[in-house]
């Protein structure tokens, strides 16, 4: 039986936590000059993956 392989792109984007999966926020890569400092600072924090998407992430990361 072949081993289950992890989707490498997903492993770089999501981290397993006790309560689900953690992800980074978007809109933080470029065009930062027009965004207020408060918004950029708040975008640093990670967020939980929504509960409706958790099953999809689990399939991408079978060993997590």
CHARMM-style PDB file with segment names, atoms N, HN, CA, C and O in Angstrom:
ATOM      1  N   UNK     1       0.853  -1.188   0.000  1.00  0.00      PROA
ATOM      2  CA  UNK     1       0.000   0.000   0.000  1.00  0.00      PROA
ATOM      3  C   UNK     1       0.892   1.243   0.000  1.00  0.00      PROA
ATOM      4  O   UNK     1       1.798   1.347   0.827  1.00  0.00      PROA
ATOM      5  N   UNK     2       0.650   2.181  -0.911  1.00  0.00      PROA
ATOM      6  HN  UNK     2      -0.086   2.097  -1.583  1.00  0.00      PROA
ATOM      7  CA  UNK     2       1.499   3.377  -0.944  1.00  0.00      PROA
ATOM      8  C   UNK     2       1.238   4.282   0.256  1.00  0.00      PROA
ATOM      9  O   UNK     2       0.156   4.287   0.843  1.00  0.00      PROA
ATOM     10  N   UNK     3       2.267   5.041   0.592  1.00  0.00      PROA
ATOM     11  HN  UNK     3       3.147   5.037   0.116  1.00  0.00      PROA
ATOM     12  CA  UNK     3       2.140   5.981   1.701  1.00  0.00      PROA
ATOM     13  C   UNK     3       1.289   7.175   1.279  1.00  0.00      PROA
ATOM     14  O   UNK     3       1.231   7.529   0.101  1.00  0.00      PROA
ATOM     15  N   UNK     4       0.628   7.789   2.265  1.00  0.00      PROA
ATOM     16  HN  UNK     4       0.675   7.502   3.221  1.00  0.00      PROA
ATOM     17  CA  UNK     4      -0.098   9.033   2.009  1.00  0.00      PROA
ATOM     18  C   UNK     4       0.898  10.174   1.990  1.00  0.00      PROA
ATOM     19  O   UNK     4       1.690  10.335   2.919  1.00  0.00      PROA
ATOM     20  N   UNK     5       0.857  10.957   0.940  1.00  0.00      PROA
ATOM     21  HN  UNK     5       0.214  10.827   0.185  1.00  0.00      PROA
ATOM     22  CA  UNK     5       1.803  12.068   0.824  1.00  0.00      PROA
ATOM     23  C   UNK     5       1.122  13.378   1.193  1.00  0.00      PROA
ATOM     24  O   UNK     5      -0.058  13.587   0.914  1.00  0.00      PROA
ATOM     25  N   UNK     6       1.886  14.244   1.820  1.00  0.00      PROA
ATOM     26  HN  UNK     6       2.845  14.074   2.047  1.00  0.00      PROA
ATOM     27  CA  UNK     6       1.419  15.577   2.185  1.00  0.00      PROA
ATOM     28  C   UNK     6       1.531  16.495   0.981  1.00  0.00      PROA
ATOM     29  O   UNK     6       2.523  16.458   0.253  1.00  0.00      PROA
ATOM     30  N   UNK     7       0.499  17.327   0.772  1.00  0.00      PROA
ATOM     31  HN  UNK     7      -0.307  17.356   1.363  1.00  0.00      PROA
ATOM     32  CA  UNK     7       0.592  18.366  -0.251  1.00  0.00      PROA
ATOM     33  C   UNK     7       1.530  19.448   0.281  1.00  0.00      PROA
ATOM     34  O   UNK     7       1.216  20.112   1.268  1.00  0.00      PROA
ATOM     35  N   UNK     8       2.672  19.626  -0.366  1.00  0.00      PROA
ATOM     36  HN  UNK     8       2.927  19.086  -1.168  1.00  0.00      PROA
ATOM     37  CA  UNK     8       3.716  20.509   0.154  1.00  0.00      PROA
ATOM     38  C   UNK     8       3.273  21.968   0.202  1.00  0.00      PROA
ATOM     39  O   UNK     8       3.667  22.706   1.105  1.00  0.00      PROA
ATOM     40  N   UNK     9       2.467  22.382  -0.753  1.00  0.00      PROA
ATOM     41  HN  UNK     9       2.148  21.782  -1.487  1.00  0.00      PROA
ATOM     42  CA  UNK     9       1.988  23.766  -0.743  1.00  0.00      PROA
ATOM     43  C   UNK     9       1.130  24.026   0.491  1.00  0.00      PROA
ATOM     44  O   UNK     9       1.202  25.099   1.089  1.00  0.00      PROA
ATOM     45  N   UNK    10       0.318  23.041   0.868  1.00  0.00      PROA
ATOM     46  HN  UNK    10       0.259  22.169   0.382  1.00  0.00      PROA
ATOM     47  CA  UNK    10      -0.535  23.195   2.049  1.00  0.00      PROA
ATOM     48  C   UNK    10       0.291  23.185   3.331  1.00  0.00      PROA
ATOM     49  O   UNK    10      -0.033  23.891   4.286  1.00  0.00      PROA
ATOM     50  N   UNK    11       1.353  22.390   3.353  1.00  0.00      PROA
ATOM     51  HN  UNK    11       1.616  21.817   2.577  1.00  0.00      PROA
ATOM     52  CA  UNK    11       2.170  22.316   4.565  1.00  0.00      PROA
ATOM     53  C   UNK    11       2.905  23.625   4.820  1.00  0.00      PROA
ATOM     54  O   UNK    11       3.251  23.925   5.962  1.00  0.00      PROA
ATOM     55  N   UNK    12       3.150  24.416   3.762  1.00  0.00      PROA
ATOM     56  HN  UNK    12       2.869  24.172   2.834  1.00  0.00      PROA
ATOM     57  CA  UNK    12       3.802  25.709   3.924  1.00  0.00      PROA
ATOM     58  C   UNK    12       2.827  26.788   4.367  1.00  0.00      PROA
ATOM     59  O   UNK    12       3.246  27.821   4.889  1.00  0.00      PROA
ATOM     60  N   UNK    13       1.524  26.563   4.166  1.00  0.00      PROA
ATOM     61  HN  UNK    13       1.183  25.724   3.742  1.00  0.00      PROA
ATOM     62  CA  UNK    13       0.530  27.580   4.461  1.00  0.00      PROA
ATOM     63  C   UNK    13      -0.222  27.357   5.770  1.00  0.00      PROA
ATOM     64  O   UNK    13      -0.712  28.314   6.368  1.00  0.00      PROA
ATOM     65  N   UNK    14      -0.318  26.112   6.219  1.00  0.00      PROA
ATOM     66  HN  UNK    14       0.081  25.334   5.733  1.00  0.00      PROA
ATOM     67  CA  UNK    14      -1.133  25.786   7.392  1.00  0.00      PROA
ATOM     68  C   UNK    14      -0.309  25.065   8.439  1.00  0.00      PROA
ATOM     69  O   UNK    14       0.586  24.284   8.117  1.00  0.00      PROA
ATOM     70  N   UNK    15      -0.626  25.340   9.709  1.00  0.00      PROA
ATOM     71  HN  UNK    15      -1.353  25.975   9.971  1.00  0.00      PROA
ATOM     72  CA  UNK    15       0.020  24.660  10.831  1.00  0.00      PROA
ATOM     73  C   UNK    15      -1.062  24.076  11.730  1.00  0.00      PROA
ATOM     74  O   UNK    15      -2.071  24.725  12.005  1.00  0.00      PROA
ATOM     75  N   UNK    16      -0.846  22.858  12.180  1.00  0.00      PROA
ATOM     76  HN  UNK    16      -0.027  22.331  11.957  1.00  0.00      PROA
ATOM     77  CA  UNK    16      -1.803  22.206  13.065  1.00  0.00      PROA
ATOM     78  C   UNK    16      -1.682  22.780  14.464  1.00  0.00      PROA
ATOM     79  O   UNK    16      -0.575  22.942  14.978  1.00  0.00      PROA
ATOM     80  N   UNK    17      -2.815  23.090  15.084  1.00  0.00      PROA
ATOM     81  HN  UNK    17      -3.714  22.959  14.666  1.00  0.00      PROA
ATOM     82  CA  UNK    17      -2.849  23.542  16.475  1.00  0.00      PROA
ATOM     83  C   UNK    17      -3.794  22.628  17.237  1.00  0.00      PROA
ATOM     84  O   UNK    17      -4.399  21.724  16.662  1.00  0.00      PROA
ATOM     85  N   UNK    18      -3.916  22.872  18.535  1.00  0.00      PROA
ATOM     86  HN  UNK    18      -3.424  23.607  19.002  1.00  0.00      PROA
ATOM     87  CA  UNK    18      -4.793  22.040  19.358  1.00  0.00      PROA
ATOM     88  C   UNK    18      -6.255  22.204  18.951  1.00  0.00      PROA
ATOM     89  O   UNK    18      -7.046  21.272  19.100  1.00  0.00      PROA
ATOM     90  N   UNK    19      -6.623  23.383  18.438  1.00  0.00      PROA
ATOM     91  HN  UNK    19      -5.980  24.140  18.317  1.00  0.00      PROA
ATOM     92  CA  UNK    19      -8.027  23.669  18.115  1.00  0.00      PROA
ATOM     93  C   UNK    19      -8.344  23.596  16.634  1.00  0.00      PROA
ATOM     94  O   UNK    19      -9.468  23.903  16.237  1.00  0.00      PROA
ATOM     95  N   UNK    20      -7.392  23.199  15.805  1.00  0.00      PROA
ATOM     96  HN  UNK    20      -6.478  22.950  16.127  1.00  0.00      PROA
ATOM     97  CA  UNK    20      -7.646  23.148  14.375  1.00  0.00      PROA
ATOM     98  C   UNK    20      -6.387  23.473  13.602  1.00  0.00      PROA
ATOM     99  O   UNK    20      -5.326  22.909  13.865  1.00  0.00      PROA
ATOM    100  N   UNK    21      -6.504  24.391  12.638  1.00  0.00      PROA
ATOM    101  HN  UNK    21      -7.366  24.850  12.424  1.00  0.00      PROA
ATOM    102  CA  UNK    21      -5.366  24.783  11.826  1.00  0.00      PROA
ATOM    103  C   UNK    21      -5.209  26.296  11.849  1.00  0.00      PROA
ATOM    104  O   UNK    21      -6.193  27.035  11.904  1.00  0.00      PROA
ATOM    105  N   UNK    22      -3.967  26.744  11.806  1.00  0.00      PROA
ATOM    106  HN  UNK    22      -3.168  26.144  11.761  1.00  0.00      PROA
ATOM    107  CA  UNK    22      -3.629  28.159  11.810  1.00  0.00      PROA
ATOM    108  C   UNK    22      -3.184  28.541  10.405  1.00  0.00      PROA
ATOM    109  O   UNK    22      -2.561  27.742   9.707  1.00  0.00      PROA
ATOM    110  N   UNK    23      -3.506  29.767   9.992  1.00  0.00      PROA
ATOM    111  HN  UNK    23      -4.013  30.417  10.559  1.00  0.00      PROA
ATOM    112  CA  UNK    23      -3.103  30.250   8.678  1.00  0.00      PROA
ATOM    113  C   UNK    23      -2.692  31.702   8.786  1.00  0.00      PROA
ATOM    114  O   UNK    23      -3.078  32.394   9.728  1.00  0.00      PROA
ATOM    115  N   UNK    24      -1.905  32.169   7.821  1.00  0.00      PROA
ATOM    116  HN  UNK    24      -1.591  31.607   7.056  1.00  0.00      PROA
ATOM    117  CA  UNK    24      -1.562  33.577   7.750  1.00  0.00      PROA
ATOM    118  C   UNK    24      -2.658  34.349   7.040  1.00  0.00      PROA
ATOM    119  O   UNK    24      -3.523  33.759   6.393  1.00  0.00      PROA
ATOM    120  N   UNK    25      -2.620  35.664   7.160  1.00  0.00      PROA
ATOM    121  HN  UNK    25      -1.917  36.143   7.685  1.00  0.00      PROA
ATOM    122  CA  UNK    25      -3.623  36.491   6.499  1.00  0.00      PROA
ATOM    123  C   UNK    25      -3.105  37.006   5.165  1.00  0.00      PROA
ATOM    124  O   UNK    25      -1.899  37.095   4.936  1.00  0.00      PROA
ATOM    125  N   UNK    26      -4.039  37.340   4.301  1.00  0.00      PROA
ATOM    126  HN  UNK    26      -5.019  37.267   4.487  1.00  0.00      PROA
ATOM    127  CA  UNK    26      -3.689  37.852   2.977  1.00  0.00      PROA
ATOM    128  C   UNK    26      -3.528  39.369   3.010  1.00  0.00      PROA
ATOM    129  O   UNK    26      -3.663  39.987   4.066  1.00  0.00      PROA
ATOM    130  N   UNK    27      -3.240  39.968   1.860  1.00  0.00      PROA
ATOM    131  HN  UNK    27      -3.129  39.466   1.002  1.00  0.00      PROA
ATOM    132  CA  UNK    27      -3.096  41.416   1.672  1.00  0.00      PROA
ATOM    133  C   UNK    27      -1.876  41.977   2.386  1.00  0.00      PROA
ATOM    134  O   UNK    27      -1.897  43.136   2.801  1.00  0.00      PROA
ATOM    135  N   UNK    28      -0.836  41.212   2.540  1.00  0.00      PROA
ATOM    136  HN  UNK    28      -0.819  40.271   2.203  1.00  0.00      PROA
ATOM    137  CA  UNK    28       0.336  41.659   3.283  1.00  0.00      PROA
ATOM    138  C   UNK    28       1.604  41.573   2.429  1.00  0.00      PROA
ATOM    139  O   UNK    28       2.706  41.737   2.952  1.00  0.00      PROA
ATOM    140  N   UNK    29       1.463  41.318   1.125  1.00  0.00      PROA
ATOM    141  HN  UNK    29       0.567  41.185   0.701  1.00  0.00      PROA
ATOM    142  CA  UNK    29       2.615  41.056   0.277  1.00  0.00      PROA
ATOM    143  C   UNK    29       3.137  42.300  -0.440  1.00  0.00      PROA
ATOM    144  O   UNK    29       4.345  42.531  -0.480  1.00  0.00      PROA
ATOM    145  N   UNK    30       2.243  43.091  -0.999  1.00  0.00      PROA
ATOM    146  HN  UNK    30       1.261  42.904  -0.966  1.00  0.00      PROA
ATOM    147  CA  UNK    30       2.689  44.252  -1.770  1.00  0.00      PROA
ATOM    148  C   UNK    30       1.616  45.334  -1.700  1.00  0.00      PROA
ATOM    149  O   UNK    30       0.554  45.126  -1.115  1.00  0.00      PROA
ATOM    150  N   UNK    31       1.897  46.483  -2.295  1.00  0.00      PROA
ATOM    151  HN  UNK    31       2.760  46.652  -2.770  1.00  0.00      PROA
ATOM    152  CA  UNK    31       1.034  47.671  -2.236  1.00  0.00      PROA
ATOM    153  C   UNK    31       0.759  48.013  -0.774  1.00  0.00      PROA
ATOM    154  O   UNK    31      -0.391  48.194  -0.373  1.00  0.00      PROA
ATOM    155  N   UNK    32       1.820  48.100   0.012  1.00  0.00      PROA
ATOM    156  HN  UNK    32       2.755  47.954  -0.314  1.00  0.00      PROA
ATOM    157  CA  UNK    32       1.667  48.356   1.440  1.00  0.00      PROA
ATOM    158  C   UNK    32       1.708  49.839   1.774  1.00  0.00      PROA
ATOM    159  O   UNK    32       1.353  50.222   2.889  1.00  0.00      PROA
ATOM    160  N   UNK    33       2.127  50.677   0.847  1.00  0.00      PROA
ATOM    161  HN  UNK    33       2.415  50.366  -0.059  1.00  0.00      PROA
ATOM    162  CA  UNK    33       2.291  52.093   1.170  1.00  0.00      PROA
ATOM    163  C   UNK    33       0.959  52.784   1.413  1.00  0.00      PROA
ATOM    164  O   UNK    33       0.889  53.714   2.216  1.00  0.00      PROA
ATOM    165  N   UNK    34      -0.089  52.352   0.742  1.00  0.00      PROA
ATOM    166  HN  UNK    34      -0.032  51.596   0.090  1.00  0.00      PROA
ATOM    167  CA  UNK    34      -1.393  52.999   0.922  1.00  0.00      PROA
ATOM    168  C   UNK    34      -2.194  52.428   2.095  1.00  0.00      PROA
ATOM    169  O   UNK    34      -3.250  52.960   2.438  1.00  0.00      PROA
ATOM    170  N   UNK    35      -1.704  51.355   2.708  1.00  0.00      PROA
ATOM    171  HN  UNK    35      -0.847  50.923   2.429  1.00  0.00      PROA
ATOM    172  CA  UNK    35      -2.430  50.750   3.827  1.00  0.00      PROA
ATOM    173  C   UNK    35      -1.963  51.363   5.138  1.00  0.00      PROA
ATOM    174  O   UNK    35      -0.765  51.572   5.325  1.00  0.00      PROA
ATOM    175  N   UNK    36      -2.876  51.653   6.044  1.00  0.00      PROA
ATOM    176  HN  UNK    36      -3.850  51.483   5.892  1.00  0.00      PROA
ATOM    177  CA  UNK    36      -2.486  52.236   7.326  1.00  0.00      PROA
ATOM    178  C   UNK    36      -1.650  51.263   8.162  1.00  0.00      PROA
ATOM    179  O   UNK    36      -1.756  50.046   8.016  1.00  0.00      PROA
ATOM    180  N   UNK    37      -0.829  51.823   9.028  1.00  0.00      PROA
ATOM    181  HN  UNK    37      -0.743  52.812   9.147  1.00  0.00      PROA
ATOM    182  CA  UNK    37       0.030  50.994   9.883  1.00  0.00      PROA
ATOM    183  C   UNK    37      -0.796  50.060  10.747  1.00  0.00      PROA
ATOM    184  O   UNK    37      -0.397  48.921  10.987  1.00  0.00      PROA
ATOM    185  N   UNK    38      -1.932  50.524  11.212  1.00  0.00      PROA
ATOM    186  HN  UNK    38      -2.257  51.450  11.017  1.00  0.00      PROA
ATOM    187  CA  UNK    38      -2.785  49.693  12.064  1.00  0.00      PROA
ATOM    188  C   UNK    38      -3.241  48.441  11.308  1.00  0.00      PROA
ATOM    189  O   UNK    38      -3.239  47.338  11.855  1.00  0.00      PROA
ATOM    190  N   UNK    39      -3.624  48.626  10.067  1.00  0.00      PROA
ATOM    191  HN  UNK    39      -3.625  49.522   9.623  1.00  0.00      PROA
ATOM    192  CA  UNK    39      -4.087  47.487   9.267  1.00  0.00      PROA
ATOM    193  C   UNK    39      -2.958  46.502   9.015  1.00  0.00      PROA
ATOM    194  O   UNK    39      -3.157  45.292   9.127  1.00  0.00      PROA
ATOM    195  N   UNK    40      -1.769  47.004   8.676  1.00  0.00      PROA
ATOM    196  HN  UNK    40      -1.607  47.987   8.586  1.00  0.00      PROA
ATOM    197  CA  UNK    40      -0.636  46.122   8.422  1.00  0.00      PROA
ATOM    198  C   UNK    40      -0.229  45.378   9.687  1.00  0.00      PROA
ATOM    199  O   UNK    40       0.141  44.205   9.635  1.00  0.00      PROA
ATOM    200  N   UNK    41      -0.300  46.054  10.806  1.00  0.00      PROA
ATOM    201  HN  UNK    41      -0.601  47.007  10.848  1.00  0.00      PROA
ATOM    202  CA  UNK    41       0.052  45.433  12.087  1.00  0.00      PROA
ATOM    203  C   UNK    41      -0.946  44.314  12.424  1.00  0.00      PROA
ATOM    204  O   UNK    41      -0.550  43.253  12.908  1.00  0.00      PROA
ATOM    205  N   UNK    42      -2.213  44.550  12.172  1.00  0.00      PROA
ATOM    206  HN  UNK    42      -2.534  45.411  11.779  1.00  0.00      PROA
ATOM    207  CA  UNK    42      -3.222  43.539  12.477  1.00  0.00      PROA
ATOM    208  C   UNK    42      -3.154  42.350  11.522  1.00  0.00      PROA
ATOM    209  O   UNK    42      -3.574  41.247  11.869  1.00  0.00      PROA
ATOM    210  N   UNK    43      -2.625  42.574  10.318  1.00  0.00      PROA
ATOM    211  HN  UNK    43      -2.283  43.471  10.036  1.00  0.00      PROA
ATOM    212  CA  UNK    43      -2.502  41.484   9.357  1.00  0.00      PROA
ATOM    213  C   UNK    43      -1.356  40.540   9.692  1.00  0.00      PROA
ATOM    214  O   UNK    43      -1.264  39.456   9.115  1.00  0.00      PROA
ATOM    215  N   UNK    44      -0.477  40.932  10.618  1.00  0.00      PROA
ATOM    216  HN  UNK    44      -0.551  41.812  11.087  1.00  0.00      PROA
ATOM    217  CA  UNK    44       0.630  40.049  11.015  1.00  0.00      PROA
ATOM    218  C   UNK    44       0.130  38.802  11.734  1.00  0.00      PROA
ATOM    219  O   UNK    44       0.710  37.724  11.610  1.00  0.00      PROA
ATOM    220  N   UNK    45      -0.951  38.966  12.485  1.00  0.00      PROA
ATOM    221  HN  UNK    45      -1.422  39.842  12.585  1.00  0.00      PROA
ATOM    222  CA  UNK    45      -1.439  37.858  13.311  1.00  0.00      PROA
ATOM    223  C   UNK    45      -1.974  36.720  12.446  1.00  0.00      PROA
ATOM    224  O   UNK    45      -2.527  36.951  11.370  1.00  0.00      PROA
ATOM    225  N   UNK    46      -1.807  35.510  12.922  1.00  0.00      PROA
ATOM    226  HN  UNK    46      -1.358  35.322  13.796  1.00  0.00      PROA
ATOM    227  CA  UNK    46      -2.398  34.371  12.250  1.00  0.00      PROA
ATOM    228  C   UNK    46      -3.860  34.242  12.621  1.00  0.00      PROA
ATOM    229  O   UNK    46      -4.326  34.854  13.582  1.00  0.00      PROA
ATOM    230  N   UNK    47      -4.571  33.452  11.861  1.00  0.00      PROA
ATOM    231  HN  UNK    47      -4.193  32.955  11.080  1.00  0.00      PROA
ATOM    232  CA  UNK    47      -5.985  33.224  12.132  1.00  0.00      PROA
ATOM    233  C   UNK    47      -6.268  31.734  12.062  1.00  0.00      PROA
ATOM    234  O   UNK    47      -5.496  30.963  11.492  1.00  0.00      PROA
ATOM    235  N   UNK    48      -7.372  31.350  12.646  1.00  0.00      PROA
ATOM    236  HN  UNK    48      -7.999  31.976  13.109  1.00  0.00      PROA
ATOM    237  CA  UNK    48      -7.830  29.970  12.557  1.00  0.00      PROA
ATOM    238  C   UNK    48      -8.468  29.741  11.187  1.00  0.00      PROA
ATOM    239  O   UNK    48      -9.133  30.628  10.651  1.00  0.00      PROA
ATOM    240  N   UNK    49      -8.267  28.564  10.631  1.00  0.00      PROA
ATOM    241  HN  UNK    49      -7.727  27.844  11.066  1.00  0.00      PROA
ATOM    242  CA  UNK    49      -8.977  28.171   9.420  1.00  0.00      PROA
ATOM    243  C   UNK    49     -10.433  27.963   9.805  1.00  0.00      PROA
ATOM    244  O   UNK    49     -10.726  27.391  10.855  1.00  0.00      PROA
ATOM    245  N   UNK    50     -11.345  28.425   8.958  1.00  0.00      PROA
ATOM    246  HN  UNK    50     -11.107  28.890   8.105  1.00  0.00      PROA
ATOM    247  CA  UNK    50     -12.772  28.310   9.265  1.00  0.00      PROA
ATOM    248  C   UNK    50     -13.165  26.841   9.370  1.00  0.00      PROA
ATOM    249  O   UNK    50     -12.643  25.982   8.660  1.00  0.00      PROA
ATOM    250  N   UNK    51     -14.091  26.583  10.268  1.00  0.00      PROA
ATOM    251  HN  UNK    51     -14.515  27.281  10.845  1.00  0.00      PROA
ATOM    252  CA  UNK    51     -14.457  25.184  10.553  1.00  0.00      PROA
ATOM    253  C   UNK    51     -15.031  24.465   9.337  1.00  0.00      PROA
ATOM    254  O   UNK    51     -14.949  23.239   9.257  1.00  0.00      PROA
ATOM    255  N   UNK    52     -15.606  25.194   8.395  1.00  0.00      PROA
ATOM    256  HN  UNK    52     -15.672  26.189   8.459  1.00  0.00      PROA
ATOM    257  CA  UNK    52     -16.123  24.548   7.184  1.00  0.00      PROA
ATOM    258  C   UNK    52     -15.005  24.098   6.252  1.00  0.00      PROA
ATOM    259  O   UNK    52     -15.243  23.275   5.368  1.00  0.00      PROA
ATOM    260  N   UNK    53     -13.787  24.618   6.427  1.00  0.00      PROA
ATOM    261  HN  UNK    53     -13.593  25.286   7.145  1.00  0.00      PROA
ATOM    262  CA  UNK    53     -12.662  24.244   5.577  1.00  0.00      PROA
ATOM    263  C   UNK    53     -11.724  23.228   6.218  1.00  0.00      PROA
ATOM    264  O   UNK    53     -10.801  22.747   5.561  1.00  0.00      PROA
ATOM    265  N   UNK    54     -11.941  22.894   7.475  1.00  0.00      PROA
ATOM    266  HN  UNK    54     -12.691  23.284   8.008  1.00  0.00      PROA
ATOM    267  CA  UNK    54     -11.000  22.035   8.203  1.00  0.00      PROA
ATOM    268  C   UNK    54     -10.906  20.646   7.580  1.00  0.00      PROA
ATOM    269  O   UNK    54      -9.811  20.093   7.487  1.00  0.00      PROA
ATOM    270  N   UNK    55     -12.017  20.078   7.157  1.00  0.00      PROA
ATOM    271  HN  UNK    55     -12.907  20.528   7.233  1.00  0.00      PROA
ATOM    272  CA  UNK    55     -11.981  18.736   6.563  1.00  0.00      PROA
ATOM    273  C   UNK    55     -11.173  18.720   5.278  1.00  0.00      PROA
ATOM    274  O   UNK    55     -10.485  17.739   4.995  1.00  0.00      PROA
ATOM    275  N   UNK    56     -11.245  19.795   4.492  1.00  0.00      PROA
ATOM    276  HN  UNK    56     -11.803  20.592   4.722  1.00  0.00      PROA
ATOM    277  CA  UNK    56     -10.471  19.893   3.263  1.00  0.00      PROA
ATOM    278  C   UNK    56      -8.977  19.964   3.562  1.00  0.00      PROA
ATOM    279  O   UNK    56      -8.170  19.355   2.859  1.00  0.00      PROA
ATOM    280  N   UNK    57      -8.608  20.710   4.610  1.00  0.00      PROA
ATOM    281  HN  UNK    57      -9.264  21.205   5.180  1.00  0.00      PROA
ATOM    282  CA  UNK    57      -7.201  20.844   4.989  1.00  0.00      PROA
ATOM    283  C   UNK    57      -6.675  19.504   5.515  1.00  0.00      PROA
ATOM    284  O   UNK    57      -5.528  19.141   5.256  1.00  0.00      PROA
ATOM    285  N   UNK    58      -7.505  18.781   6.243  1.00  0.00      PROA
ATOM    286  HN  UNK    58      -8.437  19.076   6.454  1.00  0.00      PROA
ATOM    287  CA  UNK    58      -7.080  17.484   6.778  1.00  0.00      PROA
ATOM    288  C   UNK    58      -6.731  16.499   5.662  1.00  0.00      PROA
ATOM    289  O   UNK    58      -5.832  15.673   5.820  1.00  0.00      PROA
ATOM    290  N   UNK    59      -7.437  16.585   4.539  1.00  0.00      PROA
ATOM    291  HN  UNK    59      -8.167  17.257   4.410  1.00  0.00      PROA
ATOM    292  CA  UNK    59      -7.120  15.712   3.407  1.00  0.00      PROA
ATOM    293  C   UNK    59      -5.794  16.099   2.763  1.00  0.00      PROA
ATOM    294  O   UNK    59      -5.063  15.242   2.266  1.00  0.00      PROA
ATOM    295  N   UNK    60      -5.488  17.404   2.775  1.00  0.00      PROA
ATOM    296  HN  UNK    60      -6.082  18.100   3.179  1.00  0.00      PROA
ATOM    297  CA  UNK    60      -4.229  17.851   2.200  1.00  0.00      PROA
ATOM    298  C   UNK    60      -3.049  17.521   3.088  1.00  0.00      PROA
ATOM    299  O   UNK    60      -1.937  17.315   2.602  1.00  0.00      PROA
ATOM    300  N   UNK    61      -3.291  17.468   4.409  1.00  0.00      PROA
ATOM    301  HN  UNK    61      -4.195  17.634   4.804  1.00  0.00      PROA
ATOM    302  CA  UNK    61      -2.225  17.199   5.389  1.00  0.00      PROA
ATOM    303  C   UNK    61      -2.574  15.948   6.182  1.00  0.00      PROA
ATOM    304  O   UNK    61      -2.968  16.054   7.343  1.00  0.00      PROA
ATOM    305  N   UNK    62      -2.441  14.769   5.588  1.00  0.00      PROA
ATOM    306  HN  UNK    62      -2.121  14.683   4.645  1.00  0.00      PROA
ATOM    307  CA  UNK    62      -2.869  13.544   6.281  1.00  0.00      PROA
ATOM    308  C   UNK    62      -2.033  13.213   7.511  1.00  0.00      PROA
ATOM    309  O   UNK    62      -2.519  12.522   8.406  1.00  0.00      PROA
ATOM    310  N   UNK    63      -0.787  13.689   7.582  1.00  0.00      PROA
ATOM    311  HN  UNK    63      -0.393  14.251   6.855  1.00  0.00      PROA
ATOM    312  CA  UNK    63       0.071  13.341   8.708  1.00  0.00      PROA
ATOM    313  C   UNK    63       0.109  14.411   9.794  1.00  0.00      PROA
ATOM    314  O   UNK    63       0.869  14.295  10.755  1.00  0.00      PROA
ATOM    315  N   UNK    64      -0.704  15.448   9.646  1.00  0.00      PROA
ATOM    316  HN  UNK    64      -1.322  15.543   8.865  1.00  0.00      PROA
ATOM    317  CA  UNK    64      -0.705  16.537  10.630  1.00  0.00      PROA
ATOM    318  C   UNK    64      -1.500  16.157  11.859  1.00  0.00      PROA
ATOM    319  OT1 UNK    64      -1.610  16.951  12.793  1.00  0.00      PROA
TER     320      UNK     64
END
